[in-house]
Amino acid sequence: MSASFRSTCLAGASILALSATAALSQDAPEPILLDEIVLTATTDTSAQADGYVAGYGQVATKSDTPLAETQQSISVVTGQQIEDQHAQTLGQALNYTAGVLGEPFGADPRFDSPTVRGFEARGSQYVNGLRQLRYMGAPAFETYGVQQVEVLKGPNSSLYGAGSPSGIINQVQKRAQATDVTELGTGYDSNDSGQLFFDVNRAPSDVLSWRLTGIARDSQTQIDELTNQRGYLGAALRYAPNALTTVDLIASYTKDAPISPPGVPFALTGIADGKDLRDDYYGEPSFDDSDREMANVGIEISHELDNGWTLSQGFRVERFDWDYTGHYVNRLTEDGLSVTRGANRQQESTSGLNLDTRLSNRITTGAVTHDLLVGLDIRQYDADTTTEFFFGQPLDWRAPDFGALPLQPAWYVSRSDVTLKQIGIYVQDEISVGNWRGSLALRQDWTEQTGTEVTTGETTLDQSDDALTGRAGLSYVMANGVMPYVSYSTSFDPEIGLDDTTGETLEPTTGKQWELGVKYQPTTFDALFTAAIYDLTQENLVRNLGAGVNRQVGEITSRGLELEATAELTEGWAVRAGYAYNRTEQVGGLEDGLEMPNAPRHLASLWVDRDFGNGIRAGGGLRHIGSRKGDFGNTFDLDSVTLVDLGASYTRGNVEASVNLANLTDEVYLANCGAFGCYYGEGRTLAAKVAYRW
């Protein structure tokens, strides 16, 4: 760590300590109490939302500001919706969220890679308000261990530091509740997937509660070889000795073996039957393998001081190890009879520390109320990675004869040992004057990346970047629940590694967004209606050209309209509906004026659920994915598709049985095409489960 960076860290920590000491006042003579509150405090995320309408989401402001009064678009997927739709991945949970393409790569057991407002969000995924620290795409967090998913659309580095302009996807892990509840269950689907799961919560006293959640799943897909055997264990402990203090201990461990989908050459999709191609596998079963482990331990603490200030702190340590080998497709041979292939091997060993500490208070000066927030955010990410690419051998796509292993030795080898450090100091003021609401947030970040990159030669990385980001909003809350608003926000994200076309260190990705919208929360029933138009710009996008080659390009714009409604109606009806129009454009370079790949102009969804009150619950939905460009050069299009999903459950006593049918009409469609081939969306899948609760 450089002397300047170390000095910045110490200065930031000193500022926070001095602020906290002042807040304690002279009546608290033992500042050693701060050393006991070392690890995490956030606003209360303990209670799970009932139904489909969530009133709370910490992701936008790190405060208790209601969703209906936040001056930026936010969508929340509750645990009830996740259960009713039988969502088993983050992408499936987001399929009915306006402006989000939940599964752009179809079934990929390795990652959750949704797009938000036309931009990839694989680097924008958070767990419990802290960023997942793998920069090559966040590994899939277990959805059964999640109580709600929050999506903030657009930049918000003013509170979170480094992050994608697309927004933030925050997965809130199941927390300990104040009741005794147990769930045991099993499930099975038409792809021969099976699972056993449990969720146990106990509250032995008024001040202590704990929760243990686990699942063992053998995941299968429409491609027989594309499997994942996964085990997950999540633990949560809450200690609340009084009304002023809460301590949450949160941990999880995941071990799985996701196989890489090799894809299909685009040229082949115009020759062969799509329904057959959807089930075909062009890898090598005797070569493709995977072994992955993820572990997270964190603490959240919130303590209200005597003078009204609240000290909050979030801390998590992560460990991620992954060894895998896999195949990818290139093109067809000249005679059109075989698929040319490549192969790769990757070994990763990464770790991360993430600390977010803040002080908050409400101060009233005359007719003006200020909700103040001051914070210090520190993170460190260490990655030791080896990547190898091999020439694969062609495979007859009409009658695959497996066993032709990749040619040795590797034609490309890359080794990196990189450390990224970041420190940020931020301040936020949420202002209320009568019915007017204003918000201002500023953050200064300093980042430093050091280490080595070895390809044809060794490159020493020693780069420091800093950025000032911010957010401003203005709104007016009407008595009937309507709130028009306008906001402006910015972001930046330091990139790790080199531009392989120039040999230069990658510049930070930056973003900015204007948003004009209106929110309506009725006073007569539980609902939230939102509408927004936005103008979002991203600069220094990093493109993966295939085979480990990255190129940093210029400016991308994304403009559009989003409409979303979530409502709990009378007689057990619940509705979630959304529509988004999005237009992306590449500015400058070889693709000037062209659209971004896999960014649909139109996305629409509608899910309707009915609780009949006699133990029967039924729902169904439509998802429309509009046509989009297949590559950066816009040389081909991917067709639009409309999908139908159904779900029903029956509860009698302590037993609940449910059945879900995804893609009812068995539509065959390309979910994505890219440098590593094309990927089909999942076909019709029937899933059933039985749970016993007491």
BANUDREN-89619 format. One record per residue (C-alpha): z, x, y; residue in one letter. Coordinates in steps of 0.001 Angstrom, whole numbers, plus 500000, padded with zeros to 6 digits. Last residue first. Layout:
! residues N
ZXYA/...
***
This chain:
! residues 694
511956455284474233W/508240455847473892R/505957455955470863Y/502367456932471565A/499109456124469785V/495750457601470713K/492073456743470555A/488914458418471819A/485278457321471549L/482711459702472999T/479155458864474071R/477349462000475179G/478763464926477142E/476670466369479941G/474016468927479113Y/474070472515480323Y/471166474614481586C/470668478378481425G/472720481421482421F/471371481894485966A/471841478204486665G/471247474644485534C/473803471852485617N/474784468446484214A/471464467779482524L/471370464215481247Y/471310462184478051V/473012458813478593E/475054457536475659D/475313453962477011T/479130454021476888L/479453457412478557N/483194457604477804A/484892455055475547L/488665454900475651N/491208453444473207V/494936452954473623S/497950452197471457A/501424451878472984E/504559451580470899V/508071450999472236N/507905447215472116G/504295446202472002R/501851447897474330T/498098447483474084Y/495602449725475815S/492023449549477057A/489409451906478517G/485725451851479383L/483320454336480968D/479724453805482159V/477501456610483450L/474700456513486016T/472295459460486141V/470146461223488724S/467529463728487615D/467829467487488083L/465125468955490289D/462960472081490107F/461912475089492205T/464689474569494760N/464982478375495197G/468776478206494858F/468433476356491547D/468412472888489973G/468171470737493086K/469935467398493005R/469456463788491919S/472442461514492352G/475485461274490098I/476595457666489655H/479868456848487911R/480679453296486796L/484080452150485589G/486117450115483187G/489623448853482676G/491892447031480274A/495653446548479884R/497257444310477288I/501040444185476900G/501322440598478101N/501205441310481857G/497406441262482038F/497233444715483625D/493720444977484992R/491802448140485940D/488635448567488005V/486939451948488475W/484000452416490845L/482056455592491542S/479321456929493817A/477817460351494503L/474620460726496535H/472823463791497885R/473879465707494789P/474801469387495207A/473725471063491968N/471843473832493751P/472247474226497526M/469378472857499571E/466574474911501119L/466092475631504823G/466206479405504449D/466049480424500797E/464864484016501277L/467401484760503975G/468611482466506742G/470422479126506558V/470885477354503229Q/471202473595503660E/473473470953502151T/473260467174502609R/476072465002501262N/476423461232500986Y/479630460147499294A/480823456851497821Y/484181455926496340G/486033453157494578A/489436452852492916R/490691449367492078V/493872447973490538A/494418444344489449W/497777443278488021G/497857439716489365E/497582440787493007T/495915443972494185L/496824447646493952E/494224449489496009A/492350452762496319T/489318452922498593A/487054455846499460E/484090456401501779L/482607459823502485E/479764460804504812L/477930464092505010G/477109467524506277R/477178470816504379S/475902474031505939T/475423477371504193I/475212480694506039E/474344484180504858G/474145485620501360V/476300488018499358Q/474715489186496126R/476471489623492794N/475087491153489585V/477239490890486445G/474375489911484153A/473364486945486323G/472490486509490004L/476019485372490902N/475903484414494568R/478701485243497028V/478741483015500136L/479118485028503334N/479372482038505688E/480372478433505031Q/479773475555507433T/481114471979507217L/480091469035509421D/481995465895508456Y/481909462107508468I/484942460211507223A/486032456844505852A/489354455985504227T/491004452912502695F/494540453051501316L/496219450248499395A/499500448537498575D/499446444991499964F/500307443118503180T/500672446002505642T/497259447450504966P/496778451244505154Q/493554452028506968Y/492175455497507623K/489429456483510063V/487326459598510321G/485746462396512310L/485677465841510717E/484585469191512117W/484649472073509666Q/484752475863509598K/484374478397506808G/484629482112506083T/483923484259503022T/485358487748503431P/482829490612503291E/481928492165499945L/482083495947499819T/478637497505500144E/476486498682497228G/473507496828498697T/472180494664495849T/475417494848493835D/477450493431496720D/480787494944495741L/484198493815494543G/486877491298495526I/486137488732498207E/488617487910500962P/488748484161501687D/488632482629505156F/489222479168506526S/488809476971509589T/489786473460510690S/488793470850513264Y/490062467278513273S/489302463803514641V/491238460639513864Y/491123456837513713P/494279455250512246M/494379451585511167V/497677450211509795G/497786446964511825N/500169448468514392A/497668451191515275M/498173454906514675V/496079457074517016Y/494784460466515912S/494279464066517028L/493837467138514874G/493808470915515149A/493570473562512431R/493653477318512557G/492585480675511223T/493123484217512499L/491744486812510117A/492467490314508900D/490641492621506547D/491500495914504891S/489311497745502418Q/490020500663500130D/487875500394497030L/486830503607495339T/483458503424493653T/482782505179490363E/479247505579489100G/476741503641487046T/479403500907486810T/483010501800487720V/484949499873490367E/488225501417491549T/491357500265493321G/492461498892496667T/492242495562498425Q/494147494838501625E/494620491547503378T/496217490568506698W/496462486944507673D/497343485249510967Q/497868481494510874R/497677478712513421L/498394474995513124A/498205472164515647L/498678468474514970S/498540465428517199G/499603461841516682R/499474459075519283W/501271455784518658N/504206456712520886G/504020460473521280V/504170462234517913S/503378465930517456I/502937467834514201E/503455471527515017D/502456474187512516Q/503142477925512394V/501807480625510098Y/502430484212509060I/500226485570506291G/500441488505503918I/497839489452501360Q/497570492113498704K/494618492556496344L/494805495145493571T/491732496202491603V/491114498091488373D/487489497482487556S/485297498517484660R/481639497622484401S/479307498320481521V/475630497364481325Y/473153498182478534W/475853497770475895A/475263499780472718P/474292497953470569Q/471859495089469962L/473495491683469728P/474006490178466247L/471235488408464368A/473316486264462006G/472183482738462792F/468907481249461581D/468135478496464083P/465425476071462925A/463540474658465916R/465203476966468466W/464126480130466667D/466583482714468013L/465687485877469901P/468072488862469694Q/470677489609472330G/470598492587474652F/474181493445475529F/476396493084478594F/479863494622478939E/482734493713481277T/486100495479481498T/488808494040483746T/492170495170485124D/493185492719487833A/496263492801490055D/496923490011492568Y/499617490124495223Q/500756487280497442R/502876486843500543I/503254483721502713D/505613483497505693L/506189480145507334G/507110478196510454V/506966474387510440L/507806472107513347L/507772468324513365D/507756467733517123H/508697464378518659T/507748463595522259V/509309460778524307A/512038463047525677G/512111466255523656T/512722465485519986T/512834468253517388I/512155467737513689R/512734470854511598N/510986473158509154S/511500476723507928L/509115478301505460R/508782480709502539T/505714481049500286D/505727483714497564L/502971484378495022N/502971487199492497L/500025487828490227G/498958489358486962S/495679490177485290T/494505491672482002S/490922490852481237E/488578491984478485Q/484998490787478580Q/482140490973476098R/478620489815476817N/475508488644475077A/471905488007476064G/469370485647474610R/465682484904474252T/464999481457472799V/462214481188470258S/459043479178469648L/457485479065473112G/454775481574472163D/455682483681475204E/459380483708474246T/461567481103475876L/464103481946478562R/467475483592479191N/470287482134477084V/473933483151477054Y/476103484548474274H/479819485185473937G/482663487616473440T/486189487060474662Y/489456488810475437D/491758487091477914W/495153487922479373D/496801486089482305F/500304486576483698R/501738484706486624E/504829484957488845V/505625482030491077R/507712481511494188F/508108478623496586G/510623478582499411Q/511972475961501736S/514622476286504434L/515325473056506269T/516515473063509888W/518874470239510823G/521756472244512311N/523791472489509110D/520943473807506984L/518884471693504619E/518070473609501456H/514889473306499417S/514242475553496440I/511197475896494205E/511173478345491297I/508265479633489299G/507270480976485907V/503665480999484737N/502105482210481471A/498476482195480371M/497098483525477065E/493488483715475871R/491679484731472692D/487950484114472382S/485105484629469930D/481318484544469782D/480038487092467259F/479977485317463871S/479160481951465482P/476197483473467366E/475004481551470429G/472166479084470723Y/474045475878469925Y/472264472554469720D/473932469159470227D/472466468365473648R/469153469814472512L/468771466993469984D/469414464271472554K/467174466053475023G/464144465966472729D/462227469222472978A/459555470367475405I/460753469753478963G/464343470830478226T/462956474016476641L/461713475313479981A/465236474997481377F/466593477390478768P/469668475875477009V/473327476859477475G/475470479521475781P/478752477534476024P/481603480088475853S/484259479406473217I/487805478574474372P/490625480128472293A/494000478888473510D/497548479891474382K/499299478228477297T/502793478809478663Y/504433476900481473S/507377477212483826A/509080475280486627I/512637475722487901L/513410473253490655D/516377473676492999V/517423470943495390T/519862471127498299T/520970468830501114L/521775465624499208A/524124467494496895N/524223469608493732P/520514468936493028A/519474471001490000Y/516043470259488556R/514648471886485414L/511005471805484324A/509333473175481204A/505711473135480069G/504401474104476642L/500690474212475823Y/498809474961472616G/495042475024472499R/492352475306469842Q/489047475203471683N/485646474376470316T/481963474744471147L/480592475399467647E/480056471730466828D/478257470985470079I/479138467359470963Q/482598468700471690T/485714469582469704Q/489231470203470972S/492039470980468503D/495065470114470600R/498746470973470452A/500662469471473363I/504007470043474993G/506257468779477774T/509945469566478268L/511915468025481105R/515305468668482650W/517855466922484835S/521003467990486673L/522937466613489639V/523661463042488554D/524343464166485001S/522687464600481592P/519268463592482997A/516801464049480143R/513020464088479974N/510978464636476800V/507175464633476695D/505430465087473374F/501902465651472119F/499834465945468937L/496066466262469199Q/492836465876467278G/489186466353468153S/486737465159465507D/483960464518468065N/484671460781467673S/488193461187469032D/491767461534467786Y/495242461202469275G/498923461609468466T/502116460680470204G/505746461250471080L/507204460164474407E/510839460402475485T/512554459146478642V/516074459598480043D/516029459038483800T/516395461121486988A/513078462908486532Q/512237466570485847A/508835467457487196R/505364467273485670K/503109469922487233Q/501380469085490482V/497746470201490391Q/496440471096493852N/492702471163494525I/492077472758497920I/489044472586500169G/485350473443500088S/485865476225502631P/487442478272499798S/490869479809500201G/492817482736501558A/495691481606503722G/497387478396502657Y/498677476862505871L/496017477724508467S/493617478424505604S/492866474720505388N/489105474295505031P/487475471065503815G/488535468345501421K/492162468282500293L/492297467111496684V/495662466285495096E/496174465913491337V/499202464101489888Q/501770464320487082Q/500245467333485293V/501251468733481882G/498728466553480055Y/496091468141482321T/496608471635480883E/495413474200483421F/491839475382482885A/491389478991483986P/490648479459487703A/487313481104488337G/486560484789488897M/489420485142491401Y/492344484569489034R/495412483989491221L/496024480305490810Q/497059479401494327R/500500478013495052L/501149474367496000G/502481473354492589N/499340474649490852V/496383475521493051Y/492634475562492523Q/490301476765495249S/488431479526493396G/486704477092491013R/485874474892494013A/482103475288494131E/480561473827497276F/478572470588497740G/481322468567499394R/483715469527496606V/482389470992493353T/484401470948490147P/484671474068487955S/487465473576485410D/487162476576483177F/487013477802479577R/486571474558477621P/483163473897479214D/481966470349478558A/479429469387481217G/478815472196483692F/479096470124486884P/482144468259485544E/484096466731488440G/481498466373491178L/483765465547494117V/482780463733497319G/484758460599496456A/487078460985493452T/486250459057490250Y/485311462095488141N/488365464027489347L/490538463523486244A/487581464409484023Q/487140467698485872G/490843468508485601L/490644468093481855T/491981465572479344Q/491334462412481351A/492106459369479209H/490955457048482019Q/494167454997481920D/496313458114481554E/494800460010484478I/494927456843486590Q/498628456357485843Q/499357460041486519G/497958459672490009T/494727461054491417V/495207461799495114V/492381462095497633S/492757463757501033I/490391463696504011S/491900465233507143Q/494097464003509969Q/497061463010507802T/498560459660508831E/497613457474505835A/498555460300503503L/502106460103504807P/503531463200506562T/506309464566504357D/505446468212505005S/503354471024503548K/500577469655505811T/497534468911503674A/498640469616500081V/501962467813500151Q/500559464490499036G/502503461265499388Y/501635457588499515G/499932457534496133A/498046454391495158V/497027454139491497Y/500179452825489845G/503605454389490146D/503821457790491824A/505936460400490066Q/509143461465491773A/509901465178491885S/507504466275494595T/510247466388497224D/509281468690500057T/509107472269499021T/511600474929498331A/511281477922496204T/512776481280495290L/515355483189497149V/518006480741498140I/520806483023496925E/519812485799499307D/519929483324502150L/523571482607501349L/524277486257502210I/524150485038505791P/527927484447505503E/529322483446508887P/527950479894508931A/529513478314512007D/527766480838514226Q/524392479187513738S/522439478985510450L/519213478452512388A/519555481829514053A/519859483485510657T/516785481633509363A/514680482726512309S/515919486317512030L/515093486364508322A/511614484971508943L/510852487507511675I/512196490322509502S/509999489298506585A/506952489320508838G/507838492727510260A/508440494153506798L/505117492839505520C/503282494123508608T/504877497530508256S/503786497743504635R/500230496838505628F/500204499480508339S/501653502132506018A/499024501437503392S/500000500000500000M/
***
